[in-house]
Amino acid sequence: MRQCKVLSWHALSPRSKRPLHEAELVVDIANCGGAYFNSVFRTKGGVMKMFRSALMGGLLALSVAGCTSFFGSIADTENVLRVREDVKPSANARKEKYPISVRLNGYSDSRQTDSPRWLGYSTSRILGLTGNVILSDRDATVLVVESMKKRLAETGLQIVSDETSSAQFQLSGSVKEMTIDVKDRDYVNIAIESTLTEIASGKVIWSGVVVERSDRYAGVSGNSKKDVADYLRKELGIATTKTSESILSVLMSSRPELFNLEVGVKPVQGVTLYSNALPGAASAVVPTSSTSELGASNGTLSVSSVPPRAKVYVDGVYFG
Protein backbone atom coordinates (compact mmCIF):
# COMPACT_ATOMS: atom_id res chain seq x y z
CA MET A 1 0.00 0.00 0.00
CA ARG A 2 1.50 3.35 -1.01
CA GLN A 3 1.27 6.31 1.34
CA CYS A 4 1.71 10.07 0.90
CA LYS A 5 4.72 11.44 2.77
CA VAL A 6 6.92 14.52 3.09
CA LEU A 7 10.33 13.93 1.58
CA SER A 8 12.04 17.10 2.86
CA TRP A 9 11.53 20.79 3.57
CA HIS A 10 13.82 23.78 3.83
CA ALA A 11 13.56 27.53 4.29
CA LEU A 12 14.53 29.91 1.50
CA SER A 13 16.39 33.11 2.15
CA PRO A 14 14.06 36.12 2.37
CA ARG A 15 13.79 37.88 -0.91
CA SER A 16 14.68 41.50 -1.33
CA LYS A 17 12.16 44.20 -0.39
CA ARG A 18 10.30 41.77 1.89
CA PRO A 19 10.02 42.09 5.64
CA LEU A 20 12.62 40.05 7.47
CA HIS A 21 9.95 38.05 9.29
CA GLU A 22 8.57 36.75 5.98
CA ALA A 23 10.06 33.54 4.62
CA GLU A 24 9.21 30.82 2.14
CA LEU A 25 9.18 27.13 3.02
CA VAL A 26 9.51 24.65 0.15
CA VAL A 27 8.00 21.23 0.94
CA ASP A 28 8.82 18.25 -1.26
CA ILE A 29 5.82 15.88 -1.26
CA ALA A 30 5.44 12.51 -2.96
CA ASN A 31 1.88 11.40 -3.53
CA CYS A 32 0.59 7.83 -3.83
CA GLY A 33 1.21 7.69 -7.57
CA GLY A 34 4.84 8.64 -7.18
CA ALA A 35 4.43 12.14 -8.67
CA TYR A 36 6.60 14.93 -7.28
CA PHE A 37 5.35 18.30 -6.05
CA ASN A 38 7.02 21.47 -4.79
CA SER A 39 4.52 23.23 -2.59
CA VAL A 40 5.45 26.73 -1.48
CA PHE A 41 4.00 28.01 1.78
CA ARG A 42 4.48 31.64 2.74
CA THR A 43 4.48 32.21 6.46
CA LYS A 44 4.52 35.28 8.61
CA GLY A 45 5.34 35.31 12.25
CA GLY A 46 4.54 31.81 13.57
CA VAL A 47 6.43 29.92 10.86
CA MET A 48 6.15 26.40 12.24
CA LYS A 49 2.51 26.74 13.27
CA MET A 50 1.46 27.99 9.86
CA PHE A 51 3.65 25.38 8.18
CA ARG A 52 2.03 22.55 10.06
CA SER A 53 -1.46 23.77 9.19
CA ALA A 54 -0.64 24.16 5.51
CA LEU A 55 1.21 20.84 5.40
CA MET A 56 -1.69 18.89 6.92
CA GLY A 57 -4.11 20.51 4.52
CA GLY A 58 -1.89 19.65 1.57
CA LEU A 59 -1.47 16.04 2.66
CA LEU A 60 -5.23 15.69 3.11
CA ALA A 61 -5.87 17.07 -0.36
CA LEU A 62 -3.30 14.75 -1.91
CA SER A 63 -4.71 11.79 -0.02
CA VAL A 64 -8.23 12.42 -1.27
CA ALA A 65 -7.21 13.24 -4.84
CA GLY A 66 -4.27 10.92 -5.44
CA CYS A 67 -4.75 7.97 -3.10
CA THR A 68 -8.16 6.70 -4.11
CA SER A 69 -6.89 3.12 -4.17
CA PHE A 70 -5.87 3.40 -0.53
CA PHE A 71 -9.21 4.74 0.66
CA GLY A 72 -10.99 2.37 -1.72
CA SER A 73 -9.46 -0.57 0.15
CA ILE A 74 -10.60 0.88 3.45
CA ALA A 75 -14.11 1.28 2.08
CA ASP A 76 -14.13 -2.38 1.03
CA THR A 77 -15.85 -3.66 4.15
CA GLU A 78 -17.85 -6.44 2.48
CA ASN A 79 -18.03 -9.10 5.16
CA VAL A 80 -18.14 -12.08 2.76
CA LEU A 81 -15.81 -14.37 0.83
CA ARG A 82 -15.24 -13.72 -2.87
CA VAL A 83 -14.54 -17.12 -4.45
CA ARG A 84 -13.56 -16.67 -8.10
CA GLU A 85 -12.09 -19.11 -10.62
CA ASP A 86 -8.70 -18.32 -12.09
CA VAL A 87 -8.99 -17.21 -15.71
CA LYS A 88 -5.77 -19.04 -16.51
CA PRO A 89 -6.05 -22.73 -17.51
CA SER A 90 -5.07 -25.33 -14.94
CA ALA A 91 -1.74 -27.09 -15.26
CA ASN A 92 -3.41 -30.38 -16.25
CA ALA A 93 -5.82 -28.90 -18.82
CA ARG A 94 -6.02 -30.93 -22.03
CA LYS A 95 -5.10 -29.33 -25.30
CA GLU A 96 -7.39 -31.68 -27.24
CA LYS A 97 -10.95 -30.55 -27.98
CA TYR A 98 -13.56 -33.26 -28.50
CA PRO A 99 -16.77 -33.00 -30.55
CA ILE A 100 -19.02 -33.53 -27.53
CA SER A 101 -21.23 -30.71 -26.26
CA VAL A 102 -22.48 -30.51 -22.69
CA ARG A 103 -24.97 -28.06 -21.22
CA LEU A 104 -24.89 -27.34 -17.50
CA ASN A 105 -28.48 -27.54 -16.33
CA GLY A 106 -27.73 -26.17 -12.88
CA TYR A 107 -27.27 -27.56 -9.39
CA SER A 108 -29.65 -27.49 -6.46
CA ASP A 109 -28.65 -26.82 -2.84
CA SER A 110 -29.49 -29.84 -0.68
CA ARG A 111 -27.71 -28.53 2.40
CA GLN A 112 -29.74 -27.87 5.52
CA THR A 113 -28.84 -24.18 5.82
CA ASP A 114 -30.70 -20.94 6.42
CA SER A 115 -28.90 -19.16 3.59
CA PRO A 116 -27.70 -20.45 0.19
CA ARG A 117 -24.58 -18.34 0.72
CA TRP A 118 -23.67 -19.91 4.08
CA LEU A 119 -20.28 -21.68 4.09
CA GLY A 120 -19.32 -22.33 7.69
CA TYR A 121 -18.18 -20.98 11.04
CA SER A 122 -15.04 -19.42 12.42
CA THR A 123 -13.66 -19.54 15.94
CA SER A 124 -10.33 -18.00 14.90
CA ARG A 125 -9.62 -14.50 13.67
CA ILE A 126 -9.91 -13.93 9.92
CA LEU A 127 -8.48 -10.66 8.70
CA GLY A 128 -11.20 -8.81 6.79
CA LEU A 129 -14.14 -10.74 8.29
CA THR A 130 -16.08 -10.08 11.49
CA GLY A 131 -18.37 -12.41 13.37
CA ASN A 132 -18.27 -16.18 13.47
CA VAL A 133 -20.41 -16.95 10.39
CA ILE A 134 -18.66 -17.35 7.02
CA LEU A 135 -20.73 -16.32 4.02
CA SER A 136 -20.05 -16.14 0.30
CA ASP A 137 -21.02 -13.20 -1.88
CA ARG A 138 -22.79 -15.70 -4.18
CA ASP A 139 -24.86 -18.85 -3.73
CA ALA A 140 -22.93 -22.09 -3.20
CA THR A 141 -24.56 -23.57 -6.32
CA VAL A 142 -23.16 -20.72 -8.42
CA LEU A 143 -19.66 -21.52 -7.17
CA VAL A 144 -20.11 -25.19 -8.08
CA VAL A 145 -21.43 -24.46 -11.58
CA GLU A 146 -18.60 -22.02 -12.26
CA SER A 147 -15.98 -24.52 -11.12
CA MET A 148 -17.60 -27.43 -12.99
CA LYS A 149 -17.81 -25.42 -16.21
CA LYS A 150 -14.09 -24.63 -16.08
CA ARG A 151 -13.07 -28.23 -15.35
CA LEU A 152 -15.30 -29.77 -18.02
CA ALA A 153 -13.88 -27.35 -20.58
CA GLU A 154 -10.37 -28.30 -19.51
CA THR A 155 -11.11 -31.97 -20.21
CA GLY A 156 -11.73 -31.01 -23.83
CA LEU A 157 -15.54 -31.04 -23.83
CA GLN A 158 -17.53 -28.27 -25.49
CA ILE A 159 -19.59 -26.36 -22.90
CA VAL A 160 -22.90 -24.90 -24.08
CA SER A 161 -24.15 -22.10 -21.86
CA ASP A 162 -27.01 -20.87 -24.06
CA GLU A 163 -30.21 -22.83 -23.41
CA THR A 164 -31.41 -22.22 -26.95
CA SER A 165 -28.33 -23.89 -28.46
CA SER A 166 -28.33 -27.60 -29.10
CA ALA A 167 -26.19 -29.93 -27.02
CA GLN A 168 -25.71 -33.67 -26.88
CA PHE A 169 -25.67 -34.03 -23.10
CA GLN A 170 -26.74 -32.09 -20.05
CA LEU A 171 -25.25 -32.12 -16.57
CA SER A 172 -27.22 -31.44 -13.41
CA GLY A 173 -26.93 -32.32 -9.75
CA SER A 174 -27.07 -31.15 -6.17
CA VAL A 175 -24.67 -29.78 -3.58
CA LYS A 176 -24.92 -32.19 -0.66
CA GLU A 177 -22.22 -30.52 1.41
CA MET A 178 -19.91 -27.53 1.05
CA THR A 179 -18.42 -25.99 4.17
CA ILE A 180 -15.24 -24.32 5.32
CA ASP A 181 -14.68 -23.98 9.06
CA VAL A 182 -11.80 -21.98 10.49
CA LYS A 183 -10.80 -23.25 13.92
CA ASP A 184 -7.40 -24.42 15.20
CA ARG A 185 -7.09 -25.67 11.63
CA ASP A 186 -9.00 -24.94 8.44
CA TYR A 187 -11.48 -27.68 7.46
CA VAL A 188 -13.14 -28.08 4.05
CA ASN A 189 -15.92 -30.62 3.41
CA ILE A 190 -17.47 -30.97 -0.05
CA ALA A 191 -19.94 -33.50 -1.46
CA ILE A 192 -21.38 -32.94 -4.94
CA GLU A 193 -23.78 -35.31 -6.69
CA SER A 194 -23.98 -35.09 -10.48
CA THR A 195 -25.90 -36.74 -13.33
CA LEU A 196 -25.02 -36.65 -17.03
CA THR A 197 -27.98 -37.33 -19.33
CA GLU A 198 -28.18 -37.77 -23.08
CA ILE A 199 -30.64 -35.11 -24.24
CA ALA A 200 -32.00 -36.95 -27.28
CA SER A 201 -32.88 -40.19 -25.49
CA GLY A 202 -33.10 -39.08 -21.86
CA LYS A 203 -30.73 -41.91 -20.96
CA VAL A 204 -28.48 -41.49 -17.94
CA ILE A 205 -24.90 -41.79 -19.14
CA TRP A 206 -23.15 -41.13 -15.82
CA SER A 207 -24.20 -40.43 -12.27
CA GLY A 208 -22.14 -40.30 -9.12
CA VAL A 209 -21.06 -38.35 -6.09
CA VAL A 210 -17.67 -36.84 -5.31
CA VAL A 211 -16.59 -36.28 -1.72
CA GLU A 212 -13.60 -34.09 -0.92
CA ARG A 213 -12.36 -33.50 2.61
CA SER A 214 -9.25 -31.58 3.55
CA ASP A 215 -7.69 -29.64 6.42
CA ARG A 216 -4.63 -27.47 6.86
CA TYR A 217 -2.80 -25.33 9.39
CA ALA A 218 -2.95 -21.67 8.42
CA GLY A 219 0.24 -20.74 10.26
CA VAL A 220 0.98 -18.48 13.20
CA SER A 221 -0.17 -15.38 11.29
CA GLY A 222 -3.62 -16.84 10.66
CA ASN A 223 -5.90 -16.25 7.67
CA SER A 224 -7.13 -13.33 5.67
CA LYS A 225 -10.48 -13.68 3.93
CA LYS A 226 -8.62 -14.06 0.62
CA ASP A 227 -6.65 -16.98 2.07
CA VAL A 228 -9.88 -18.70 3.10
CA ALA A 229 -11.53 -18.04 -0.27
CA ASP A 230 -8.51 -19.37 -2.18
CA TYR A 231 -8.42 -22.51 -0.05
CA LEU A 232 -12.10 -23.23 -0.71
CA ARG A 233 -11.64 -22.56 -4.43
CA LYS A 234 -8.71 -24.98 -4.56
CA GLU A 235 -10.59 -27.83 -2.86
CA LEU A 236 -13.73 -27.22 -4.90
CA GLY A 237 -11.57 -27.42 -8.02
CA ILE A 238 -10.27 -30.82 -6.91
CA ALA A 239 -13.83 -32.13 -6.49
CA THR A 240 -15.02 -30.83 -9.87
CA THR A 241 -11.87 -32.12 -11.58
CA LYS A 242 -12.60 -35.63 -10.29
CA THR A 243 -16.17 -35.35 -11.58
CA SER A 244 -15.15 -34.16 -15.03
CA GLU A 245 -12.40 -36.79 -15.38
CA SER A 246 -14.82 -39.59 -14.50
CA ILE A 247 -17.44 -38.23 -16.91
CA LEU A 248 -14.87 -38.02 -19.71
CA SER A 249 -13.80 -41.61 -19.09
CA VAL A 250 -17.36 -42.91 -19.38
CA LEU A 251 -18.06 -40.83 -22.49
CA MET A 252 -14.93 -42.21 -24.13
CA SER A 253 -16.07 -45.72 -23.30
CA SER A 254 -19.71 -45.33 -24.32
CA ARG A 255 -18.94 -43.30 -27.46
CA PRO A 256 -15.61 -44.77 -28.65
CA GLU A 257 -16.30 -43.77 -32.25
CA LEU A 258 -15.81 -40.12 -31.26
CA PHE A 259 -12.42 -40.75 -29.67
CA ASN A 260 -11.00 -43.71 -31.59
CA LEU A 261 -10.24 -45.45 -28.32
CA GLU A 262 -10.79 -48.95 -26.97
CA VAL A 263 -13.74 -49.43 -24.65
CA GLY A 264 -12.90 -49.19 -20.97
CA VAL A 265 -13.76 -47.05 -17.95
CA LYS A 266 -10.96 -45.27 -16.16
CA PRO A 267 -11.44 -45.40 -12.38
CA VAL A 268 -11.07 -42.02 -10.67
CA GLN A 269 -10.12 -41.98 -7.01
CA GLY A 270 -12.71 -40.27 -4.82
CA VAL A 271 -15.66 -40.93 -7.16
CA THR A 272 -18.44 -43.31 -6.12
CA LEU A 273 -19.98 -44.38 -9.44
CA TYR A 274 -23.70 -45.13 -9.37
CA SER A 275 -24.22 -46.05 -13.01
CA ASN A 276 -22.91 -45.56 -16.53
CA ALA A 277 -24.07 -46.28 -20.06
CA LEU A 278 -21.71 -49.15 -20.87
CA PRO A 279 -23.29 -52.43 -21.97
CA GLY A 280 -23.61 -54.79 -19.01
CA ALA A 281 -22.55 -52.10 -16.53
CA ALA A 282 -25.65 -52.59 -14.39
CA SER A 283 -24.71 -56.13 -13.40
CA ALA A 284 -21.54 -57.61 -12.07
CA VAL A 285 -19.33 -59.59 -14.42
CA VAL A 286 -19.43 -63.28 -13.54
CA PRO A 287 -16.56 -65.26 -15.09
CA THR A 288 -17.45 -68.55 -16.74
CA SER A 289 -16.13 -71.71 -15.22
CA SER A 290 -15.22 -75.01 -16.89
CA THR A 291 -14.73 -77.03 -13.72
CA SER A 292 -17.59 -79.36 -14.63
CA GLU A 293 -15.90 -80.22 -17.90
CA LEU A 294 -12.69 -81.04 -16.06
CA GLY A 295 -14.47 -83.20 -13.48
CA ALA A 296 -13.20 -81.16 -10.54
CA SER A 297 -13.56 -82.59 -7.02
CA ASN A 298 -12.28 -81.90 -3.52
CA GLY A 299 -8.71 -82.90 -2.80
CA THR A 300 -5.40 -81.93 -1.23
CA LEU A 301 -2.77 -79.73 -2.83
CA SER A 302 0.80 -80.41 -1.71
CA VAL A 303 3.44 -77.72 -2.34
CA SER A 304 7.19 -78.06 -1.82
CA SER A 305 9.32 -74.91 -1.86
CA VAL A 306 13.02 -74.14 -2.18
CA PRO A 307 14.10 -72.76 0.21
CA PRO A 308 11.74 -74.49 2.65
CA ARG A 309 8.99 -72.80 4.69
CA ALA A 310 8.15 -70.26 1.99
CA LYS A 311 4.84 -68.41 2.32
CA VAL A 312 2.12 -69.44 -0.13
CA TYR A 313 -0.41 -66.95 -1.55
CA VAL A 314 -3.23 -67.80 -3.99
CA ASP A 315 -5.06 -64.81 -5.47
CA GLY A 316 -3.67 -62.67 -2.68
CA VAL A 317 -4.88 -64.98 0.10
CA TYR A 318 -2.26 -66.41 2.49
CA PHE A 319 -2.45 -70.19 2.89
CA GLY A 320 0.60 -70.81 5.09
Secondary structure as UniProt FT lines:
FT   STRAND          5..12
FT   TURN            16..17
FT   TURN            20..21
FT   STRAND          22..30
FT   TURN            32..33
FT   STRAND          36..44
FT   HELIX           47..66
FT   HELIX           68..75
FT   TURN            91..92
FT   STRAND          101..109
FT   TURN            116..117
FT   STRAND          118..122
FT   STRAND          126..127
FT   STRAND          133..136
FT   HELIX           140..154
FT   TURN            155..156
FT   STRAND          158..160
FT   TURN            163..164
FT   STRAND          169..182
FT   STRAND          186..198
FT   TURN            199..201
FT   STRAND          204..216
FT   TURN            220..221
FT   STRAND          223..224
FT   HELIX           225..254
FT   HELIX           256..258
FT   TURN            259..260
FT   TURN            269..270
FT   STRAND          271..276
FT   TURN            279..282
FT   HELIX           291..294
FT   STRAND          313..314
FT   TURN            315..316
FT   STRAND          317..318
//
